[in-house]
Amino acid sequence: DVKVTQSSRYLVKRTGEKVFLECVQDMDHENMFWYRQDPGLGLRLIYFSYDVKMKEKGDIPEGYSVSREKKERFSLILESASTNQTSMYLCASSLGRPNTGELFFGEGSRLTVL
Amino acid sequence: RKEVEQDPGPFNVPEGATVAFNCTYSNSASQSFFWYRQDCRKEPKLLMSVYSSGNEDGRFTAQLNRASQYISLLIRDSKLSDSATYLCVVTPNSGNTPLVFGKGTRLSVIA
């Protein structure tokens, strides 16, 4: 079975802190994605990547950056956390073309910024 | 117009009932369609793909209407375990742009 592992299920950070959210997948998928999910707003795409060292902005990239140094790992970085970044963050991966096929999600990282 | 629109619900139905959700999409060039299921406090998981000819998997039937630009999900003989949020997902027009998710329709099946 495909497994997407997010390093932290729950985090509490203070405003201005730098936050790293790590995501690792074990099925050699080319595509990896970071979403945030908020009540009433659904899933919103932050960044995605089709290959190592490649990244593309999604719908809401402001305040975030990403890193993909290895195929299996895709990291989301909040350079200076703010309270409006309190959310559930979901990482996903997929095989093949990015807009087809099944997305496999991690269990999510719930971030609270105080 | 939003790319993918769903009625947020909640749909509250008794066990054994048949329930149907619709989802409209704005891009007539969209080619791939899916229904995902998300349980409370869990990650989304693929429920089924939606093919032009329709798709049935046990109690679940998905259909596509290209002319009216909507997809539907029909659940027959609802079970308590069907309670979840159902997300409609479509491809956008560009070749490599990721899938677009609807905000979901919440279903509660009541004993």
Contacts between the chains, C-beta under 8 A, distances in Angstrom:
chain1	res1	chain2	res2	distance
A	31	B	98	7.8
A	33	B	98	6.3
A	40	B	8	7.9
A	40	B	103	7.3
A	41	B	103	7.0
A	42	B	87	7.7
A	42	B	101	5.9
A	42	B	102	6.7
A	42	B	103	3.4
A	42	B	104	6.1
A	43	B	44	7.3
A	43	B	87	7.4
A	43	B	101	4.4
A	45	B	98	6.0
A	48	B	98	5.5
A	50	B	96	7.0
A	58	B	98	7.3
A	90	B	43	6.1
A	90	B	44	7.7
A	97	B	95	7.6
A	97	B	96	6.9
A	98	B	96	5.4
A	98	B	97	7.4
A	98	B	98	5.1
A	98	B	99	7.8
A	99	B	32	6.8
A	99	B	91	4.4
A	99	B	92	6.7
A	99	B	94	7.8
A	99	B	95	7.3
A	99	B	96	6.6
A	99	B	97	5.9
A	99	B	98	5.8
A	99	B	99	5.7
A	100	B	32	5.1
A	100	B	91	6.8
A	102	B	34	7.9
A	102	B	46	4.7
A	103	B	36	7.9
A	103	B	44	7.5
A	103	B	46	7.2
A	103	B	99	6.7
A	105	B	43	3.7
A	105	B	44	5.5
A	105	B	45	7.2
A	106	B	43	6.4
A	107	B	42	7.4
A	107	B	43	5.6
A	108	B	43	5.7
